[in-house]
Amino acid sequence: MASLHNDKLAVLIDADNARASVIHELLNEASRYGTVTVKRAYGDWTTPNLKGWKDVLHKLAIQPMQQFSYTTGKNSTDSSLIIDAMDLLHSGGLNGFCLVSSDSDFTRLATRIREAGLVVYGFGEKKTPQPFVAACDKFIYTEILAPQEQPAAVDEQAPDPVEPLICSAVTATAKDNGWAALSAVGSMILRNNPSFDSRNYGYQKLGELVRKQPYLEVKDVPIGDGSTNVHIYVRLLV
């Protein structure tokens, strides 16, 4: 997805269901999509459970939002985050939200924000329930942001097979000559699969991923402005 640096984004973190260890990488990722103007983390900061977060809040200028756990077993943090998100939504001035959680309780919030015409980027672990993933415009698994922290064991939830995702997107976006622009292919894949990210398959860029697929033909077309930049086109081999 192209960087939208003119967009103003709010990063709202469910600290009870997010890892503090990847917050630096997460904020860097968010900056690819816009300018982060609001950074808030929600939780009961009087408990020792969030010690890992306390160490990074002030360093990264993240505002801690206190929410006491009045009742055992009830997640009041979710309600506090949702209320703040709606306040921010109705106050205007934002173009999108980054919702950081692996909790499906934010599915309706993501849907409501998108209904208002704003973009939603979700961040969570691979255990995140599919309804929340699907409710976002794009969902980034936090495991790919700091892979050096991950054990060598194979992920329990492997990424979807890449071939059907790419093939269907190429077919849907191809011109009469059979060629499809890589940018259009990427947008189509993401529209139907918000969690798609080439990094889930071991490649930093979509262009790197498609070049490794034996069922695709890839060509580079110079942009024509005298630079070394190119448009990448792909088509299915038949």
BELMOSUL-V864076 format. One record per residue. N is the residue number from 1. RES is the residue in one letter. OMEGA is omega as a letter, one per 20 degrees, with the letter a starting at -180 (999 if undefined). NEAR is the number of other C-alpha atoms within 12 Angstrom. D_CENTER is the distance of its C-alpha to the mean C-alpha in whole Angstrom. Layout:
# BELMOSUL-V864076
n->N res->RES omega->OMEGA near->NEAR d_center->D_CENTER
n->N res->RES omega->OMEGA near->NEAR d_center->D_CENTER
This chain:
# BELMOSUL-V864076
n->1 res->M omega->a near->30 d_center->10
n->2 res->A omega->r near->17 d_center->13
n->3 res->S omega->a near->15 d_center->13
n->4 res->L omega->a near->18 d_center->14
n->5 res->H omega->r near->18 d_center->16
n->6 res->N omega->r near->18 d_center->18
n->7 res->D omega->r near->25 d_center->15
n->8 res->K omega->a near->30 d_center->16
n->9 res->L omega->r near->35 d_center->13
n->10 res->A omega->r near->42 d_center->13
n->11 res->V omega->a near->43 d_center->12
n->12 res->L omega->a near->47 d_center->13
n->13 res->I omega->r near->44 d_center->13
n->14 res->D omega->a near->42 d_center->15
n->15 res->A omega->r near->45 d_center->17
n->16 res->D omega->a near->31 d_center->19
n->17 res->N omega->r near->31 d_center->16
n->18 res->A omega->a near->34 d_center->14
n->19 res->R omega->r near->33 d_center->15
n->20 res->A omega->a near->31 d_center->16
n->21 res->S omega->a near->26 d_center->17
n->22 res->V omega->a near->28 d_center->13
n->23 res->I omega->r near->37 d_center->13
n->24 res->H omega->a near->22 d_center->15
n->25 res->E omega->a near->23 d_center->12
n->26 res->L omega->r near->38 d_center->9
n->27 res->L omega->r near->36 d_center->11
n->28 res->N omega->r near->19 d_center->12
n->29 res->E omega->r near->29 d_center->8
n->30 res->A omega->a near->41 d_center->8
n->31 res->S omega->r near->27 d_center->11
n->32 res->R omega->a near->22 d_center->10
n->33 res->Y omega->r near->30 d_center->10
n->34 res->G omega->r near->30 d_center->12
n->35 res->T omega->a near->27 d_center->15
n->36 res->V omega->a near->32 d_center->14
n->37 res->T omega->r near->27 d_center->17
n->38 res->V omega->r near->31 d_center->17
n->39 res->K omega->a near->34 d_center->16
n->40 res->R omega->r near->37 d_center->17
n->41 res->A omega->a near->43 d_center->17
n->42 res->Y omega->r near->41 d_center->19
n->43 res->G omega->r near->34 d_center->22
n->44 res->D omega->a near->27 d_center->25
n->45 res->W omega->r near->25 d_center->26
n->46 res->T omega->a near->16 d_center->30
n->47 res->T omega->r near->17 d_center->29
n->48 res->P omega->a near->13 d_center->28
n->49 res->N omega->a near->17 d_center->25
n->50 res->L omega->a near->26 d_center->23
n->51 res->K omega->r near->19 d_center->25
n->52 res->G omega->r near->19 d_center->22
n->53 res->W omega->a near->36 d_center->20
n->54 res->K omega->a near->29 d_center->24
n->55 res->D omega->a near->18 d_center->24
n->56 res->V omega->a near->22 d_center->21
n->57 res->L omega->a near->26 d_center->21
n->58 res->H omega->r near->14 d_center->24
n->59 res->K omega->a near->12 d_center->23
n->60 res->L omega->r near->23 d_center->20
n->61 res->A omega->r near->21 d_center->21
n->62 res->I omega->a near->28 d_center->19
n->63 res->Q omega->r near->25 d_center->21
n->64 res->P omega->a near->30 d_center->22
n->65 res->M omega->a near->29 d_center->23
n->66 res->Q omega->r near->22 d_center->25
n->67 res->Q omega->a near->26 d_center->26
n->68 res->F omega->r near->20 d_center->29
n->69 res->S omega->a near->21 d_center->29
n->70 res->Y omega->a near->11 d_center->32
n->71 res->T omega->r near->10 d_center->32
n->72 res->T omega->r near->8 d_center->31
n->73 res->G omega->r near->8 d_center->28
n->74 res->K omega->a near->12 d_center->27
n->75 res->N omega->r near->25 d_center->24
n->76 res->S omega->r near->25 d_center->24
n->77 res->T omega->r near->35 d_center->21
n->78 res->D omega->a near->37 d_center->19
n->79 res->S omega->r near->22 d_center->22
n->80 res->S omega->r near->28 d_center->22
n->81 res->L omega->a near->38 d_center->18
n->82 res->I omega->r near->29 d_center->19
n->83 res->I omega->r near->19 d_center->22
n->84 res->D omega->r near->28 d_center->20
n->85 res->A omega->r near->38 d_center->17
n->86 res->M omega->r near->26 d_center->20
n->87 res->D omega->r near->16 d_center->22
n->88 res->L omega->r near->27 d_center->20
n->89 res->L omega->a near->30 d_center->19
n->90 res->H omega->r near->17 d_center->23
n->91 res->S omega->a near->11 d_center->24
n->92 res->G omega->r near->18 d_center->22
n->93 res->G omega->r near->20 d_center->21
n->94 res->L omega->r near->30 d_center->17
n->95 res->N omega->a near->32 d_center->15
n->96 res->G omega->a near->42 d_center->12
n->97 res->F omega->r near->49 d_center->10
n->98 res->C omega->a near->49 d_center->8
n->99 res->L omega->a near->52 d_center->9
n->100 res->V omega->a near->47 d_center->9
n->101 res->S omega->r near->42 d_center->11
n->102 res->S omega->a near->33 d_center->12
n->103 res->D omega->a near->32 d_center->14
n->104 res->S omega->a near->29 d_center->15
n->105 res->D omega->a near->28 d_center->17
n->106 res->F omega->a near->42 d_center->14
n->107 res->T omega->a near->30 d_center->14
n->108 res->R omega->r near->24 d_center->17
n->109 res->L omega->r near->35 d_center->15
n->110 res->A omega->r near->41 d_center->12
n->111 res->T omega->a near->28 d_center->15
n->112 res->R omega->r near->23 d_center->17
n->113 res->I omega->r near->33 d_center->15
n->114 res->R omega->r near->25 d_center->14
n->115 res->E omega->r near->17 d_center->18
n->116 res->A omega->r near->19 d_center->19
n->117 res->G omega->r near->18 d_center->17
n->118 res->L omega->a near->30 d_center->14
n->119 res->V omega->a near->33 d_center->11
n->120 res->V omega->r near->45 d_center->8
n->121 res->Y omega->r near->47 d_center->5
n->122 res->G omega->r near->48 d_center->5
n->123 res->F omega->r near->49 d_center->5
n->124 res->G omega->r near->40 d_center->8
n->125 res->E omega->a near->33 d_center->11
n->126 res->K omega->r near->29 d_center->12
n->127 res->K omega->a near->24 d_center->14
n->128 res->T omega->r near->30 d_center->12
n->129 res->P omega->a near->24 d_center->14
n->130 res->Q omega->r near->25 d_center->13
n->131 res->P omega->r near->24 d_center->14
n->132 res->F omega->r near->35 d_center->11
n->133 res->V omega->a near->40 d_center->9
n->134 res->A omega->a near->29 d_center->11
n->135 res->A omega->a near->34 d_center->11
n->136 res->C omega->r near->40 d_center->8
n->137 res->D omega->r near->37 d_center->8
n->138 res->K omega->r near->37 d_center->5
n->139 res->F omega->a near->44 d_center->3
n->140 res->I omega->r near->41 d_center->3
n->141 res->Y omega->a near->40 d_center->7
n->142 res->T omega->r near->38 d_center->9
n->143 res->E omega->a near->33 d_center->12
n->144 res->I omega->a near->31 d_center->11
n->145 res->L omega->r near->29 d_center->10
n->146 res->A omega->a near->24 d_center->14
n->147 res->P omega->a near->19 d_center->16
n->148 res->Q omega->a near->12 d_center->19
n->149 res->E omega->a near->14 d_center->19
n->150 res->Q omega->r near->16 d_center->19
n->151 res->P omega->a near->11 d_center->22
n->152 res->A omega->a near->9 d_center->23
n->153 res->A omega->r near->10 d_center->24
n->154 res->V omega->r near->9 d_center->22
n->155 res->D omega->r near->17 d_center->19
n->156 res->E omega->r near->11 d_center->20
n->157 res->Q omega->a near->17 d_center->17
n->158 res->A omega->r near->16 d_center->17
n->159 res->P omega->r near->23 d_center->15
n->160 res->D omega->r near->19 d_center->16
n->161 res->P omega->a near->16 d_center->19
n->162 res->V omega->a near->27 d_center->18
n->163 res->E omega->a near->21 d_center->21
n->164 res->P omega->r near->17 d_center->21
n->165 res->L omega->a near->29 d_center->18
n->166 res->I omega->a near->40 d_center->19
n->167 res->C omega->a near->30 d_center->22
n->168 res->S omega->r near->23 d_center->22
n->169 res->A omega->r near->31 d_center->20
n->170 res->V omega->r near->35 d_center->22
n->171 res->T omega->a near->27 d_center->25
n->172 res->A omega->a near->25 d_center->23
n->173 res->T omega->a near->27 d_center->23
n->174 res->A omega->r near->24 d_center->26
n->175 res->K omega->a near->16 d_center->29
n->176 res->D omega->r near->11 d_center->33
n->177 res->N omega->r near->13 d_center->33
n->178 res->G omega->a near->20 d_center->30
n->179 res->W omega->r near->28 d_center->28
n->180 res->A omega->r near->33 d_center->24
n->181 res->A omega->a near->32 d_center->22
n->182 res->L omega->r near->37 d_center->20
n->183 res->S omega->r near->25 d_center->17
n->184 res->A omega->r near->28 d_center->18
n->185 res->V omega->r near->34 d_center->18
n->186 res->G omega->r near->36 d_center->14
n->187 res->S omega->a near->27 d_center->14
n->188 res->M omega->r near->28 d_center->16
n->189 res->I omega->a near->33 d_center->14
n->190 res->L omega->r near->29 d_center->10
n->191 res->R omega->a near->24 d_center->13
n->192 res->N omega->a near->24 d_center->14
n->193 res->N omega->a near->31 d_center->11
n->194 res->P omega->a near->32 d_center->8
n->195 res->S omega->a near->37 d_center->7
n->196 res->F omega->r near->38 d_center->9
n->197 res->D omega->a near->35 d_center->9
n->198 res->S omega->r near->31 d_center->12
n->199 res->R omega->r near->24 d_center->12
n->200 res->N omega->a near->29 d_center->12
n->201 res->Y omega->r near->25 d_center->15
n->202 res->G omega->a near->19 d_center->16
n->203 res->Y omega->a near->17 d_center->16
n->204 res->Q omega->a near->15 d_center->14
n->205 res->K omega->r near->21 d_center->15
n->206 res->L omega->r near->33 d_center->15
n->207 res->G omega->r near->29 d_center->19
n->208 res->E omega->a near->18 d_center->19
n->209 res->L omega->a near->26 d_center->18
n->210 res->V omega->r near->36 d_center->20
n->211 res->R omega->a near->24 d_center->23
n->212 res->K omega->a near->20 d_center->24
n->213 res->Q omega->a near->24 d_center->24
n->214 res->P omega->a near->18 d_center->28
n->215 res->Y omega->a near->20 d_center->28
n->216 res->L omega->r near->26 d_center->26
n->217 res->E omega->a near->25 d_center->28
n->218 res->V omega->r near->27 d_center->27
n->219 res->K omega->r near->20 d_center->28
n->220 res->D omega->r near->20 d_center->28
n->221 res->V omega->r near->18 d_center->29
n->222 res->P omega->a near->14 d_center->30
n->223 res->I omega->r near->12 d_center->29
n->224 res->G omega->r near->11 d_center->32
n->225 res->D omega->r near->10 d_center->32
n->226 res->G omega->r near->8 d_center->34
n->227 res->S omega->r near->10 d_center->31
n->228 res->T omega->a near->11 d_center->29
n->229 res->N omega->a near->12 d_center->26
n->230 res->V omega->r near->18 d_center->26
n->231 res->H omega->r near->22 d_center->24
n->232 res->I omega->r near->26 d_center->23
n->233 res->Y omega->r near->31 d_center->25
n->234 res->V omega->r near->39 d_center->25
n->235 res->R omega->a near->33 d_center->27
n->236 res->L omega->r near->29 d_center->28
n->237 res->L omega->a near->15 d_center->31
n->238 res->V omega->999 near->9 d_center->34
